[in-house]
């Protein structure tokens, strides 16, 4: 058996974590790793104590904003996986760490194409001190984002909105 590389090892763990997600459209799993130690994990889900979409049996965002595909996050019940992972960690532990992120669509059970943290998550990742983000493309491939690129090339100033 071929030994898995370290990045895909962590991405596999993030993929397992996303199975706890409660979104009916797509679920993400995230882990924060520093010095080869998992600092925290997070998955997509409603805030603690609130009903999630799986329990309700419908997507609240889709019900309120049926024609909005990108955006409308205020109507979404879920806290993003990246946010939940960061909430479970101290900034001291996140400085210089890496975040591993995997997203899977519920309708097709395929990896989310072009997955990338939304603008709010990007701002939080920048402020957390995380240095890079690894995003799964498929079972063996991933993209790497150096967080300093989000600082130096601020796409919001160019009018670009991601995710």
N, C-alpha and C positions, 0 to 999 in steps of 0.2 A: 504494500500500500504506500502510495506517495504521500509524503508529509505535506500538509497544508501550510501555505505561507502565513505569516503572522497577521497581515492585514485581513485576509479572507477569514482567518480564525475569528478575529473580532467582529467582522461583518456577519459571520454565521451566528455568533452569539446575539448580535443586534436583531438578526432575522428571527431567532427564536423568541426574543423579547416581544417583537411586534405581534405575536400570536395572542398576547393579552389585550391587544387594542380593542376598542369598543366602537369604532367608527364603522358605518355601514358602506362607505364608499372606498376608503383606502386606509391602511394602517401602516404606521411607521414604528420602528424600534430604533433606539439610540443608546449608545454606551459612551462614556467618557473614560479614557485610559491615559494614565500618566506613569511613565517608567515601568511599563509592562504590568501595571496593576489597574484593575477595573475600579474606578472611583465611584461611578454611579450608573444607573440605567433609567430609561424612561420609554414609555409607549404612549400612543395616541389614546386619549380618553377624557371623559367628562371630569370636571373638578371633583375632588373627594366629597362624597355625600350627595352629589347631584345625580339624577337619573341620566344614564347614557343612552345613546341612540339604539343600541342593541336591546336594552330593556324596554324602551319606548316602542320599538318596532318600526321606526321611521327616522329618516334624516331630518332633523329640525331645520338645518340650513336649506335643504332642498325644498322643504315645505314653505318656508318663509320667502326664499329667493330662488324660485324654480329655474330661472333663466341665467343665473350667475354661475359660471363654471370656475373662474379664477377670481378670487377676492371674496368679499362678503364674510370675512372671518368673524365679525361681531355676531353673526347669526349662528355660527358653528358652536356646538356643545363642547368640542374637544380642546384640550390643551395639547399642544404639539409635543411629540416625543422628545425633541431637543430641549424644549422648555422644562418638561418633567425631569429630564436627566440633570439639567442645570439647577433646578430647584432642590434636588437631592444631594447637592454637592456644595462645598464651600468654595469661594473664589480662590482662596489660597491653594486649594487642591487642583483647580482648573487651570491656573496660570501655566502655560507651556504644554498643556495636555492636548490630546487628539480626540475628536468626536467621530464616531462611526455611525452611519445612518443607512437604514434600509427601508424602502417603501414598497408595498405590494397593494395592487388594486383588488378590491373585493369582487368586482364583476368578472374579471378575467384570471385572477390569481397570478398575474404577471408582475414583474418588477415595474415600478413607476418609471416611465421614460422621462428623462430630463429632470429627475428629482434634484431638488436643491432647497435649502432652507429658505423660507419666506423672508420678506424684509424685516419683520419683527424679530424672528429668530436670528437673523443675521446681526441685528443690533445687539441682541442679548449675547450672542456668541462673541462678538467683538469685545463687549464690556466684561465678559467672563474671563478673558485672558487665554481662551483656547487658541492654539496656534494653527491647527489645520483640521479639515473635515474630509473624511473619506466616505464616498457615496457609492453604494453598490449599483452597477449597471446590469450585470447578470451574475450567475453563480461563480464565475472566475474573474470578472473584470470590474473595475471600479474607477472612479475619478477622484482626484485629490484637489482640494481647494486650500490654498494658503490664505488664511484669514486676513493677513496683511494686504492681500489684493483687494479685499472689500473696502479696506480703509483707503488705499492709494487710488483705486479706480471706483469711486462712488457712483454706481449706476443710477441711483436716484437723482443725482444732479444732471444726468443725461435724459431724465424722463422715463427710464426703464423700470418697470415693475416686474418682479419675478414671482413665479409660483402662482 
